[in-house]
Amino acid sequence: MALARFLLGKLLVRELNGTQVIGRIVETEAYLHNDPACHAYRGMTPRNRSLFLETGHAYVYLCYGTSWMLNVASEGHGTGAGVLLRALQPLAGIEHMRKGRTGLRLLDLARGPGRLAAAMQVDLRHDGVDLVSGGCLWIGSDGAVVESIGESIRIGISKGADARLRYFVAGSDCLSGSRRLNAQSA
């Protein structure tokens, strides 16, 4: 839970062909080790093994065969839990975020976890990547301070659906949730 809140306002950076593609993290969801909605709930498998790595490693999976999802392992080695990155505010490398995607407004480029991964061109090659040490995909900070953090139930799940483990930068125009969910404060 702490990492989900901590990541708000941080920068997700992707190195693409000598250009940095950058978005500010504005929405996250926590998936705890004892949470029936967490992919690690039933133990480690070849698919979810990256959730059991040290804090800060990427867990990437394909959702419903259509969209990649980027998560950050949130516990120490051996404990499966993570934070889903749900939305970014695009900051730099916008032309790369738009690659192969037409008709999306700037605010919609990385609104929702599938669009976020598409905008940052994240796929299974990034599963297990250390997001703290740099490289082609990493999370950093420019010192921005998040003034107000909202909190709500998570989106699009049936197990553990009532848990208030979705966090967001209150007032951001780039959130993926409904207006009702995005009006809830912590």
Backbone torsions as a table, in degrees:
resi	resn	phi	psi	omega
1	MET	NA	-40.9	-178.4
2	ALA	-63.2	-41.0	-179.3
3	LEU	-65.7	-37.0	179.7
4	ALA	-59.9	-39.8	177.9
5	ARG	-75.3	-41.0	-178.6
6	PHE	-60.4	-38.0	-176.5
7	LEU	-69.3	-21.3	179.6
8	LEU	-61.1	129.9	-179.1
9	GLY	90.6	-14.0	178.0
10	LYS	-75.5	168.0	-177.8
11	LEU	-105.3	132.8	169.2
12	LEU	-98.9	123.2	-174.3
13	VAL	-120.4	133.1	177.5
14	ARG	-125.3	126.1	176.1
15	GLU	-87.4	117.8	-179.6
16	LEU	-132.4	112.9	175.6
17	ASN	50.7	44.4	178.1
18	GLY	80.1	5.3	179.6
19	THR	-117.5	141.7	174.2
20	GLN	-92.6	125.0	173.0
21	VAL	-100.9	123.2	-171.1
22	ILE	-131.2	135.2	172.7
23	GLY	-137.6	145.6	176.7
24	ARG	-87.3	129.9	179.9
25	ILE	-71.9	120.5	-177.7
26	VAL	-119.8	-5.1	-178.8
27	GLU	-154.9	133.6	180.0
28	THR	-139.7	164.1	171.3
29	GLU	-137.5	135.1	178.8
30	ALA	-92.9	141.3	175.1
31	TYR	-128.7	106.8	-172.4
32	LEU	-84.6	160.6	-175.7
33	HIS	-63.3	-28.7	-179.9
34	ASN	-101.4	20.0	-173.9
35	ASP	-97.3	121.2	-178.8
36	PRO	-63.0	-15.8	177.5
37	ALA	-87.1	-10.5	-179.0
38	CYS	-79.0	136.6	179.0
39	HIS	-62.2	-18.8	-179.2
40	ALA	-92.4	0.6	-173.2
41	TYR	-55.3	-39.6	-177.3
42	ARG	-95.6	8.8	178.0
43	GLY	109.1	176.9	-176.0
44	MET	-77.9	138.5	175.1
45	THR	-134.2	169.2	175.9
46	PRO	-57.8	-33.2	-178.5
47	ARG	-70.2	-42.4	-171.0
48	ASN	-103.0	8.6	-173.6
49	ARG	-55.2	-28.4	-179.2
50	SER	-69.1	-22.1	176.0
51	LEU	-68.0	-19.1	-177.8
52	PHE	-95.3	3.6	177.2
53	LEU	-79.4	176.9	177.5
54	GLU	-59.9	156.0	176.2
55	THR	-50.6	135.6	175.8
56	GLY	100.5	-1.7	177.3
57	HIS	-89.5	147.8	-179.8
58	ALA	-79.5	138.8	168.4
59	TYR	-119.9	113.9	-177.1
60	VAL	-117.4	131.8	177.5
61	TYR	-142.5	160.7	178.9
62	LEU	-94.7	123.8	-177.3
63	CYS	-98.3	123.5	178.2
64	TYR	52.5	25.6	176.3
65	GLY	71.6	10.6	-175.4
66	THR	-125.9	-33.7	-172.1
67	SER	-132.6	135.3	173.4
68	TRP	-77.9	147.0	177.8
69	MET	-125.3	136.0	-179.7
70	LEU	-109.5	122.6	178.0
71	ASN	-121.6	161.4	176.4
72	VAL	-120.2	122.7	176.1
73	ALA	-58.5	136.0	-170.4
74	SER	-117.8	0.0	-178.3
75	GLU	-125.5	179.0	177.7
76	GLY	-71.6	167.2	-179.5
77	HIS	-51.5	129.4	176.8
78	GLY	97.2	-12.9	177.6
79	THR	-109.6	117.0	-176.7
80	GLY	-84.5	112.0	176.1
81	ALA	-163.5	157.8	-178.2
82	GLY	-162.9	177.4	179.0
83	VAL	-125.3	121.5	175.1
84	LEU	-81.0	128.4	173.5
85	LEU	-84.4	115.4	-173.1
86	ARG	-97.8	-30.5	-177.4
87	ALA	-158.9	148.6	176.9
88	LEU	-125.9	152.4	166.6
89	GLN	-96.6	112.6	-179.5
90	PRO	-61.3	133.4	-178.8
91	LEU	-121.5	-40.4	-176.0
92	ALA	-149.7	154.8	-179.2
93	GLY	73.5	30.8	-175.6
94	ILE	-56.5	-38.4	-179.4
95	GLU	-62.0	-33.4	176.6
96	HIS	-73.3	-35.0	177.4
97	MET	-64.7	-32.5	-178.9
98	ARG	-81.7	-11.0	-174.5
99	LYS	-51.4	120.7	178.4
100	GLY	72.2	8.8	-177.1
101	ARG	-130.3	113.3	-178.4
102	THR	-111.3	156.7	174.0
103	GLY	81.5	2.2	179.2
104	LEU	-92.7	133.1	173.0
105	ARG	-68.7	156.7	179.7
106	LEU	-52.5	-44.8	-177.9
107	LEU	-66.5	-20.1	-178.5
108	ASP	-95.4	-6.6	-175.3
109	LEU	-57.6	-38.3	-177.0
110	ALA	-130.7	30.6	178.5
111	ARG	-90.1	107.2	-175.8
112	GLY	106.1	147.3	-173.4
113	PRO	-64.9	-33.2	177.7
114	GLY	-69.5	-43.6	177.9
115	ARG	-66.7	-36.3	178.2
116	LEU	-58.8	-49.7	-179.9
117	ALA	-64.2	-39.3	178.9
118	ALA	-65.0	-43.2	-179.4
119	ALA	-62.9	-37.2	-178.4
120	MET	-92.3	2.6	-179.5
121	GLN	52.0	48.8	178.2
122	VAL	-97.2	135.2	176.5
123	ASP	-148.1	-166.7	-174.2
124	LEU	-58.5	-23.7	177.1
125	ARG	-60.3	-21.5	-176.7
126	HIS	-94.4	-3.3	178.4
127	ASP	-61.8	127.6	179.4
128	GLY	88.3	-4.9	179.7
129	VAL	-64.3	139.0	175.2
130	ASP	-78.3	109.8	-176.2
131	LEU	-80.7	-2.9	-177.7
132	VAL	-98.5	-30.3	-171.4
133	SER	-89.9	2.8	-178.8
134	GLY	93.9	-164.3	-176.7
135	GLY	109.4	-148.8	-176.6
136	CYS	-81.7	-17.7	179.5
137	LEU	-146.0	124.2	-177.8
138	TRP	-155.6	164.7	177.7
139	ILE	-113.8	130.9	180.0
140	GLY	-137.8	-168.3	-178.5
141	SER	-141.2	144.0	172.1
142	ASP	-111.3	13.3	178.1
143	GLY	86.0	1.5	179.9
144	ALA	-61.8	141.7	179.9
145	VAL	-110.8	131.0	176.8
146	VAL	-86.2	119.3	-176.7
147	GLU	-73.8	-40.2	-175.3
148	SER	-143.5	129.0	-179.6
149	ILE	-109.3	126.8	174.4
150	GLY	-92.0	163.5	-177.1
151	GLU	-144.4	139.6	176.7
152	SER	-154.6	-178.2	171.8
153	ILE	-69.2	159.8	178.9
154	ARG	-75.2	165.4	-173.5
155	ILE	-110.0	136.7	169.8
156	GLY	75.1	24.1	178.0
157	ILE	-124.9	158.7	177.6
158	SER	-110.9	-33.5	178.0
159	LYS	-86.4	133.9	-179.9
160	GLY	63.5	27.7	-172.3
161	ALA	-66.5	-23.8	-176.8
162	ASP	-88.1	-6.0	-179.3
163	ALA	-69.0	129.9	179.8
164	ARG	-86.9	78.0	-175.5
165	LEU	-122.4	17.8	174.6
166	ARG	-103.9	130.3	-177.5
167	TYR	-126.0	147.9	-177.1
168	PHE	-154.2	156.7	175.0
169	VAL	-75.4	110.4	-177.2
170	ALA	-58.4	131.8	177.4
171	GLY	88.7	-5.0	179.2
172	SER	-65.8	141.1	176.9
173	ASP	-82.7	-4.5	-172.4
174	CYS	-104.8	13.0	-176.8
175	LEU	-75.8	151.3	-177.6
176	SER	-93.5	-17.0	-176.5
177	GLY	-77.1	171.9	177.5
178	SER	-71.2	162.1	178.3
179	ARG	-57.8	-38.3	-179.9
180	ARG	-61.3	-47.0	179.9
181	LEU	-68.2	-36.5	-176.9
182	ASN	-77.6	-6.3	178.1
183	ALA	-92.1	-7.5	-177.0
184	GLN	-80.9	133.0	178.9
185	SER	-109.9	159.3	-178.0
186	ALA	-74.0	NA	NA
